[in-house]
Amino acid sequence: MSNPVPTALAVAGAASWLWLGMVLAISFLEAPLKFRAPGVDLRTGLAIGRLVFRALNTAEVVLALVIALSLATAQPGGTPVAAGAAAIVLLALQLVAVRPRLSRRTAAVLAGEGGPRAKAHLWYVALELLKVIALLLLGIAVLL
């Protein structure tokens, strides 16, 4: 019989699956679908998105801290550490490099200003896809 997963590693795994589920549900379901709902125009959708993503990002930071502390405690090395670090770095890039640009664009649209769609949105989605892969790898790695 194999050794049980250390508690800290189990916490990192649980946090990774929770984080993954939140990202998939919000970024890839809620975000695009809200714009298809009857009566939801761009301004309303962006106002809702601003609130939802602020809450998601706050939860992500908490889960990133839980994962970092859990992995530091468990010291598993290899794939779990690399995948956890990748997810955390990708979140940091989203929050520091991309999110401010999206926030400026959202504020402009909400103020009634026009303009082309933000290219930063494509960067956010690309980083989100990479983060999904990192979280999936982390979740699987702690189970093995």
Disulfide bonds with the S-S distance in Angstrom:
none
